């Protein structure tokens, strides 16, 4: 770092790019500065919040020796060296984790699939007398939600899970009992705690379904008091009848 008593500088410009809004009460700045002897400097930084990386910044600066300090040229040997591979500020914490505790970041592009054989209990009850029974729409949606949960759960913090908030699915073809159906979800959007998925469902012959799905990350313990208040209010209402 430059000695503040000997040098001053001005910011010529600052560019910040974020891929999602920061969440929480703090933002971590992991910066590296390179300054040349002619006085032109460049600072690169990565921005983090409690959920992971949120963006990057690039700042150019003009460095000048303060009036009264000796020397004709700038001595910038003490400036922060260029470390393009700046360490993630969480690396020390990661090294202390057991391998089973290592988590990836939730970023668009994450995919997960599962294949399930259609059984009688997954067919519509009112059509079970038919000669050929097929996968019911509610069970297709249940499998989609289950696959989306499996997709992101390993990346969540302890005590967190997700709940479904939006389902927009087209059931395109019937999948007969005994046939294997494969559900594939892709994480397409991460907006703080809101997660968006693209969904495709294929059986052994056709595309059986497609659409979108949204989930929301929750802290399991913190939601219990609100649910208890609702249950208590409901019971009080029932008792007043």
N, C-alpha and C positions, 0 to 999 in steps of 0.2 A: 504494500500500500504506500501511496505518496504521503510524505510528511506534511501535515496541514500547515505547520509553522513556516515551511519553506516554499510551498507551492500553492497556487490557486488554479481553479479551472472553471470553465463555463460549459454548459450543455449546448451543443450545437443543434441537436435534434434527438428525438426519442420515438422509437417505433415499438408498439406493444401489440402482440397478436395472441388472442386467447381462443381456445377451442371449446370452452364452456365457462359459464360464470363461476367465480370462486364461491365456495360455501363455507360458512362458519365465521369465527371471529378473527382469524389471523390468516396471513399469507406469508409463505416463506420465499425469500429471494436468494437464489444461489448464483452469484455473479463472479465474473472474471474480467479483469481490465488489462489491456495491452496499451502501453504508451511508448511512442517512439521519441528519439532524441530531438526531433524538430518540433515536438510539442503537440502532435496529433495523437489522440487516444481513442480507443474503442472499447466499449463495455458490452459484453454479452451476458444475459441472465436467463435463468429458468425460474418459472413461478409455480408454486405448489400451494395446495391447501391440505386439509386433513384427509382428503380423498385421493390425492395424487396430483399429477401434473395438470396445470390449467393453461399454461401458455409460455411464451418466450418474449424477451425484449432485446432491443439493440439500440445502443446509445453512442453517439460520437461526441467527443469533448476536445476542447483546446486547453492545454496545460501551459502554465506560465510560472516562472520563478517570481516569488514575491519581491517587492522593492526592498533593497537593503541586504538581500542575501548574496553572498559572494559567488563568483563563478560566471563564466560567459555562456556556457551551454547548459542545457538541462541534464541533470544526472538522474536518470530514471531507472537505474539498476535495481532500485528497491520496489519498483512497481510490481503489482501482482502479475505473475507469469501467465502466458496464454495456456489455458488448459481446456482445450476444446472438449475433452471428455470429462467435464466437471462431474465430480461425484454427486450422486443422488444424496441429498441430506439425510435420507432415511437408510442409507447403506449400512451404517453401524448397527441400527436396530434390526435390519434384515439379517445381518451376520449372526446376531444373537438368537434368532429364531431357529427352531428345529425345521428341517425340510418340510415336514407336514404342515407347518404354519405359514409357509411362503404363499403369498397371494399375488395374482396378476391384477392389473388395473382393469376396470370396466371401461372398455373402449369399443366404439362401433367396429363391427367385423367379427366379433366373437360368435362362433357357431356351435350348435350342439344338435345331435340327432339321437333318436331312439326308435327301435322297431318293436312292434307288439303284435301278437297274434289275436285276431278278433275271436272272442268267445261268446257263448250264448247270452251271458249276463251283460254284454256290451251292445246288444241289439235292442230295438224298441220293444217294450213289453206288449204293446197293442198289435204288433206284427209277428209275434213269435209263433203263431200258428201257420205262417206262410211256409211254403216248401223251401225257400231260400231266404235266410235272414241276413241282414246287413248291419254294419256299424251305425249306431245311433248318433245323431248330431251332438247331443249333450256329451256323449262319451268322447267324440272327436275333440270337442272343446276341452274336456277334462285332460286328455292326453297332451294337447297343445300347452295348457297351463303347466302341467307336470314337466314337460320338456323345457319350458322357459325357466322354471325354478331350478332344474338341474343345470342349466346353462350358466347361471350367474351365481348360484349359492356358494361355490368354492371361492369366489372372489370377494365375498362380503365379509365384514368384520364379525367377530364372535357376538352372538346375541341378536344379529340382524337376519331378516329374511325378506321376502317380497310378497305382496298381495296383488291380485289381479284387479285392474280398474277399467279396462276397455278391451272388448273382444269384437272384432269385425271380420267374420269368417264366412266364406262361401263354401258350401258343401256341394262339390261338383259331380261326384259319382259315388254309387253305392259300393261298399267293400264287403263281400260276402263273409259269413262266419267261416273261420278256418284259414282265411287269407292273412298274410302279414301286411301291416300298414306301417309306414315309416314317416315319422314326424321330424321335420327339420326347422329349427328357428335360428334366426340371425339377429343379433343385437344391432340395430340401425341408428339408435339415438340414445344419448345419455344427457339428460337435463337435470343436473343435481341428483335428486332421488327418483326421478321419473325415467323409466326405461321403455324404449320402443323396440318392437320386434317385427321382422318380416317372417311370415309363416308359410310353409308348404307341406302338404300331406300327400304321400304317394302310396298306393297299394302295389301289388305285383303286376298290375296291368295298366292302371291309369293314374293321372293326377286326381286325387280324391277331394282335395280342398286347398284353399289358399286364402291369404288375408293378412291382417295386422293384429297385434296384441300389445297392450301396455300394462306395465306393472310398476309398483311403487315400493321403494325400500323402506322398511319400518324397523324400529327397535322394539323387540318383542316385549321387554319389560316396561318401557315407558308408555305403551298403549294400554296396559292393563288398568291403571286408575280410571282412564276415560271410559273404558268398557264397563268397569264396575259401577261407575256413576250412572251409566245408562241402564244397567240391570237393576240397580236400586230404585231408580225413578220408575222403571216399568213395573216392578213389584209393588211399589207404593201406589201406582195408578190402578193396578189390578185389585189391590186390597181396598181401594176406596169405592169400588163398584158395589 
